[in-house]
Amino acid sequence: MFLFFFYDSFTPLFFFFSLLFLLSLPPGFPARPIPDPVTELTATQYDTWLNFTRFVDSSKGCHVTGMSELKKYFQRFGYLDPIPETNFTDSFDDRFENAVLSYQKNLGLAVTGKLDSDTVTQIISPRCGISDDKSRALHVTRHYAYFEGEPRWVRPSTPMNLSYAFSPDYTIDYLSQSDIDSVFQRAFSRWSAVIPVNFTPAEDYWTADIKIGFYHGDHGDGEPFDGVLGILAHAFSPENGKFHLDAAETWAVDFGSQKSKVAVDLESVATHEIGHVLGLAHTPVKEAVMYPSLSPRTKKVDLKLDDVEGVQALYGSNPNFKFSSLLESDTSSSWAVRLETISYMWPTYWVTIVLALTLCV
């Protein structure tokens, strides 16, 4: 009788304080379900990459038919030595385990040496075509990295002036040139805001420092594109200036008007590739612009601390730049996510309130 009386007497109080506790918790759930990259992207043409999902949970000692294709992927991005592709086997051997370990370390994944689900999800994600090999041995910090020799643009003037232009022959016709111009102006301005470098449109494509074009398949630079998704773009280190985008992609400047499930945000890719043009290699910091992959219908344009510190180590700081503004931007973004999450969770809070009131009656 005592136990029953104790519970009955304190039930309203118990639920009241439980309710207060739940409402005081920081948001602990995503604002929306995380899309499964396998189901989200199965309608695309990069079937070879999607087929890599069958290697989930493979580890050293496994022999799975088709693993030689996955080894070609690892070779393509710098994790296996350039040997004849016909020499690859379907065995998960010591050499391949070392490649997986390097890949996981380079891309900020759990370093297990196994093809766990997170690693395979990363492997099949659309990405930049620049090899990660150039950043493996060149990390001068825990994060940002450079191309071999740390190349950078050198000009006598300060601030430095670099010109850019779009190929008159290799372009796309479903986006207006004015929209493309606006996207690139914004992308270049993000970098010029943090370093003493100005980017200006050139009247003559052939004399521009940075030459931008949309290309299909094998376009003569030794780095062929592969159709929809897969490799999205690539740009070369200073002072090469070549900046190529895969013309097979569905490039978007506004996801509101472009409804394709495989649409890729042009501004996000442009901002990333400009980092390569300036001399930055890939980073393992997933939030950074210089992380190598970008999911369809995702926008990622704001430079993070890792991006800024890396490029400023090459060129110095724009005298008008203040790190506090970068931190404020990150804080604002964080609060935007929190508010979106609270909005998403509010129906759950109301259900909790109704349930508590019902039990208290």
N, C-alpha and C positions, 0 to 999 in steps of 0.2 A: 504493500500500500504506500509506503514511503516513497519508493522509486516512482510509482505512477503519479503521485501527488507532485513530486519535484518536477517531473517532466511537464506535466500539464500546466503548472503554474508559470513556468518560464518559457513556454513555447512562443508566446507573442514577443517576449523580449529577445529570445534567441533569433527569431527570424528578422526582427527589426535591425539588430546589430549585424546579422549576416548580410542584410540588404545594404546597409551602410558600407560594409567592407567591400562588397562587390562593386559598388558604384565608385569607390575610392581607388580601385585598382587601375593602373595604367593600361591602355589598350593592349591586349595580349593576343589578338587575332588579326589576320590580314584583312585588309579592306575588301578583298575579293579573292576567290580561290585562285591559287597559282596554276596557270595553264600547264597541262601536260604537253611538253614539246613534241612528243611522239604523236599524240592524237591531233594536236593543233596543226601539224605540218605535213600530214600524210598526203595531201593533195598536190604536193610540189614535185619537181623533177629531180631532186637530188636523192634518188632512191638508194644509191650506194651508201650514203651516210646514214640514212634511216635504218638500213639493214644492220647497222652496227649494234642496234638494240639487242640482238640475239646473243651478244657476247657479255651481257650483264652477269656479274658474279664469276666471270672467268678469272683464273689466277695461274700462277706458274705451275707448269706441269699439264695444263689442259691442252687438248688438241681438238680444235673446232674448225670444221670446214669453212673456208672463207676468211679466216683470220689474216691471211696474207694480204687481203685488201685493206684491212685495218692498219697493217704495218706500212702500207703505201701512204696512208693518211699521216701516220707518224713521221715517215720520211719527208713527206711534203712540207711539214711544218717544223722540221729541223731536229727531230728527236731520235732519228735513226740515221746512220751514216749513209751517204749516197752510193749504194751498191745496186747492181742490176736488179730490177724488180722481179725478174724471174727467179732470183735466188731466195725470195721470201717463202717461208713455209707456213703452215697452219698451226704450228706449235707455239705455245706460250713459254718461251725459253728465258734464260737469264738475261739475255740482251734486251728482249722486249720488256721484261719486268723493269729493267733500269730506265727504259724509255718512258714507261708509264709513271714511274716514280718522279722523273724529271718533269713530265707534263703536269702532274698533280701539284708539284711544288711551284712550278712556274705560274700556274693559274689559280693559286690560292685555294686548292682543294685539299681534302684530307689525304695525307700521304700514306697510302696503304699498299701500293704496288699491285692492287687488284682493280679489275674493271667493275667497280661498284656503280650503283645507279647514278650517283652524282657525277662521276667521271664520264660515263657514257652519255648522260644528258648534255654535258659540256661539249663532248666530241661532236654530237650531231647538231649543235647550235650553229646557225649562220654566223659567219665571222669574217674578219679582215684576212686578206690573202698573204700578208707579210709573214714570213717565217718567224717563229718564236726563238729560233736558234740564235739569232743575233742578240737576244737579251739574256740568254742563259748564263753566259760566262762574263757578262758585263755589268752585273748589278753592283753599283757602287754604294747603294743603300739597300735597305730591306725591300724597297718597292720599285720606284721608277728606274728605267734603264735606257741605254742608248744603243745606237748601231755601233758596229766595230770601228774603233778609232775615234768615237765621239765626234763625228762630222757635224759641222754647223755652217750656216751661211755667214759670209764675211763681206762686209761693205764698209767703205771709209766713212760714211756719214752716220751720225747719231741724231735722231733715231734712224735705224736702217729702213730702207724702202725696198720692198719686193713687189714685183708686178705679177699679175695672173691674167689668164685669158682662157676662153673656151674654144675647143676645136670647132672650126666651121663645118667639118665633114663628119665628125663622130658625135652625134647628139641624139636626143630623143624628141619625139614630136607631140607627145601628149601633155607635156608641161610647157608653159610659156617661158620664154627666155627671161622675162621680167621676174617671174616667180623663182627661177633658178638663180638669177642674179641676187635677189633678196636673200635667199637661203645662204648663199656663199658669203655675202657681205656680213651677215650675222655671225656665221661660223668664223670667218677671219677676225672679226672684231673681238670675239671672246679671247683669242690668243693675243692680239695686239693690246688688249686692256691690261695684260699682266707682264708683257715684255716690251722693250723699246724697239718694236718693229711695226712698220706701217705696211698694209697691203693695199695696192691700188690696181684697178682694172687697166689692162694694157690695150691699146688700139690694135696692135699687131700681134696675132697669136704666136708667130714664129720668133719674136723677140722677147716674149714674156719669160719671166723667171720660172713661173709655175704654169704648166700646160695641162688643162683639164679636159677630159673627154669621156664619152660613154662608148664602151667597146663590147663586141661579142666574141666569145670563145677565144681561140688562139689569135692574138692581135700583134704578134711579133716581138714581144718583150721577154719571152721565156716564162711568162706567168699567165697561162691561159685561164679564162673564166669558164665556169661550169654550168651555166644556165641558172634557172630560178633558185634563189637561196644558195646554200653552200657558201662559196666565196663571194662576198659582196663588192669588194673594191680592194685596191692596193695603191700605195704611193711609195716613192723611193726616197732614200736618204739624201741630205744636202750634198752637193748642190745640183742634183739631178733634175728635180722639179717636175717629174712625170707623176700625174695624178689620174688614175684610171678607175672608172666605175663600170660595173657589169650592166650592160644595156638590157640584159634579159630580165632584170629585176623590175618589180612594179614600184617605182620610186614615188614617194608621197611627200607633199608639202603640207597637207592638211588631211588628217585621218577622218575628219568629218565628211569630206567630199569623196575621199578614196576609201571604198568599203572592202577592198580585197583583203582576205585573211593573210595573204603573204606580202602585203605592202610593207616597204622598208622606208623608214624616215630618212630623207635625203640630208637634212641638216645634221642629224646625229652622226651619220657616216662621214659627212664632209668635215665635221669638227674633229673626229678621230683621225682621219687621213691627213689633215693639216698638221697634226702632231707628228706624224711620220715625216712629212715634208720638212719640218723644223728640226728633226733629228731624234725624236723620242721613239723608243721601241715599246714593246708591250709590257704592261704591268700586271702583277697578280692581284692588285686591288680592284675588286669587282665593281665598286662604286665609281671608279675613275673612268674618265672618257677614254683613256688609253688601254682599257681592258679589251681583249681582242674580239669578243662576241657581242652580238646584238640581236635580240629576238624580233620577229616581225611585229609590226604595230606597237613598237616601243620607241619612246623618245628619250634620248640621253645626251644632253647638249651642255650641261653646266660643268665647267672645270672644277675638279676637286683639288684638295690640298696636294695630293700626290702629283697631279698633272702640273700644277703651278710650280711646285718646288723643282720638279724635273726640268721644265723648260727654262726657268729662271737660272738654274745652274749652268745652262748653256749660254744664255743671252743677257743675264742680269734682269733687274726689275724695271718695269715702267715706273718712272718717278711718281706718277699719280695713283699707283696701285697701293692699296692698304689691305693687309691680310685680314683686318677686322671685317671688311666688307665681304670677304669670302666666307668667313665664319658665320656672319649674319645670314648670308644666303643659305648656308647649310642648315642653320637653325630654323630659318623660315620654312625650308623644305621639310624638315623633320616635323614641325608643327602642322604643316599641311597634311602630312600623312596621318598624324595623330587625330586631327579633326575629321578626316575622311573615315578613319577607323571608328571613331566615336559615333559618327553618323550611321555607319554600317551596323554598329552594335546596339544602337538605341532601341530597336524593337526587342532585342533580348533583355535589355534593362526593364522595359515595360512589362514583359512577361514575368520577370522576377518579382516586380512590384505587385502585380495582380495575384501571383501565387502566394506571396507573403501575406497580403491582406486577406486572402481567402482562408488561409490556415490560421490566421489570427482571430478570425470571427468565431 
